[in-house]
Amino acid sequence: MALGWKLVIDSTNASALADFWAAALEYEVEDPGALIEHLLAAGRIGEEAITEHDGRKTFRGYAGIRHPEDPFDETSGVGRGRRMLFQDVPEGKSGKNRLHVDIHSEPGGLDALVARLEGLGATPVREVDQGPAGHWWIMRDPEGNEFCAA
């Protein structure tokens, strides 16, 4: 049986980075509001564990995104399919990513994809030309994490 997984990305502002990646991938930001209300009412967490982002409650230092067509738990808002979780860590990025995301454009749509990603806050680093095999862009998200647009 295949195992479930999620990609966890360290960040300095989990909610803002989740917003960027949700827009970049056309995913949905998970809404843990119902779970937070349940945990608060049961006394399992205190107000210090939560914050507000874009008018809704979220866990302080954590934010998830999920593919809009994948199943999710309606109680927690957590996706059960293609998912990314962003978690705040005290240290900043210190080197090259050993793992990165590739975003694929529609055929002939690379320039439009790169422009859209730039509009969301990404920075193009350099274009990689593979001759007849095509080309792609190495880019950075708003926190400096490398990814490729192809």
Protein Blocks (a to p, Z undefined) as FASTA:
>chain_A
ZZddddddddfblmlmmmmmmmmnopacddfklmmmmmmmnopacfklpcceehiacdeh
iacdddfkbccdfknopacbdcddddddfbdcfbdcfbdcdddddehilmmmmmmmmmno
pacfbdcdehjnopcdddddfkopacddZZ
